[in-house]
Amino acid sequence: MKCKRGFASMDPEKQREIARLGGKSVPPETRSFSQSSDLAARAGRKGGQSVASANRSFSKDPTLAAKAGAKGGRASHQARVFKAAK
């Protein structure tokens, strides 16, 4: 069995505390991707191109891609429903 080190060895509450700080480090109005959807699209495209097409799991398994898309859609819908309920 592998020994837990670093972040994984911390108390779960301490992990949450640290993780919460990450979202607060930059105000939304100064995040570059929130300012420019074109910049975000180019960055995503560049990231996708950095992996050889033979190693892209979705290109190997279209069913996996379909499942991921459905999961993302459900998560997105649930987030909107949750916000509306508040």
C-alpha positions as CSV (number, residue, x, y, z in Angstrom):
1,M,0.0,0.0,0.0
2,K,1.2,3.5,-0.9
3,C,1.8,6.0,1.9
4,K,-0.2,9.2,1.8
5,R,2.1,12.2,1.4
6,G,1.6,16.0,1.0
7,F,-1.9,17.2,0.3
8,A,-3.3,13.7,0.5
9,S,-2.1,13.2,4.0
10,M,-3.8,16.3,5.4
11,D,-7.0,16.4,7.3
12,P,-10.0,16.6,4.9
13,E,-11.1,19.9,6.4
14,K,-7.6,21.4,5.9
15,Q,-7.7,20.2,2.3
16,R,-11.0,22.0,1.7
17,E,-9.7,25.2,3.3
18,I,-6.7,25.2,1.0
19,A,-8.8,24.3,-2.0
20,R,-11.3,27.2,-1.3
21,L,-8.4,29.7,-1.5
22,G,-7.7,28.7,-5.1
23,G,-11.0,29.9,-6.3
24,K,-10.5,33.3,-4.5
25,S,-7.0,34.0,-5.8
26,V,-8.1,36.0,-8.8
27,P,-11.3,38.1,-9.1
28,P,-13.6,36.9,-11.9
29,E,-13.3,40.2,-13.8
30,T,-9.5,39.8,-14.1
31,R,-9.4,36.1,-15.2
32,S,-8.2,36.1,-18.8
33,F,-10.5,33.4,-20.0
34,S,-13.5,35.1,-18.6
35,Q,-12.5,38.2,-20.6
36,S,-11.9,36.5,-23.9
37,S,-13.7,33.4,-25.1
38,D,-11.5,33.4,-28.2
39,L,-8.4,33.2,-26.0
40,A,-10.0,30.3,-24.1
41,A,-10.9,28.5,-27.3
42,R,-7.3,28.9,-28.6
43,A,-5.9,27.6,-25.4
44,G,-8.1,24.5,-25.4
45,R,-7.3,23.8,-29.0
46,K,-3.6,24.1,-28.3
47,G,-3.9,21.7,-25.4
48,G,-5.8,19.2,-27.5
49,Q,-3.2,19.4,-30.3
50,S,-0.3,18.7,-27.8
51,V,-1.5,15.1,-27.5
52,A,-0.9,12.8,-30.4
53,S,-4.2,11.8,-32.1
54,A,-3.4,8.1,-31.5
55,N,-3.3,8.8,-27.8
56,R,-6.5,10.8,-27.5
57,S,-8.9,8.5,-25.7
58,F,-12.0,10.0,-27.3
59,S,-10.7,9.4,-30.8
60,K,-10.1,5.7,-29.9
61,D,-13.5,5.2,-28.2
62,P,-16.4,7.3,-29.4
63,T,-18.7,5.7,-26.8
64,L,-16.4,7.1,-24.1
65,A,-16.8,10.5,-25.7
66,A,-20.6,10.2,-25.8
67,K,-20.7,9.2,-22.1
68,A,-18.5,12.1,-21.1
69,G,-20.6,14.6,-23.1
70,A,-23.8,13.3,-21.5
71,K,-22.2,13.5,-18.0
72,G,-21.1,17.1,-18.7
73,G,-24.6,18.0,-19.8
74,R,-26.2,16.5,-16.7
75,A,-23.7,18.3,-14.5
76,S,-24.3,21.6,-16.3
77,H,-28.0,21.2,-16.0
78,Q,-27.8,20.3,-12.3
79,A,-25.7,23.4,-11.6
80,R,-28.3,25.6,-13.3
81,V,-31.1,24.0,-11.4
82,F,-29.2,24.4,-8.1
83,K,-28.5,28.1,-8.7
84,A,-32.1,28.7,-9.6
85,A,-33.3,27.1,-6.4
86,K,-31.1,29.4,-4.2
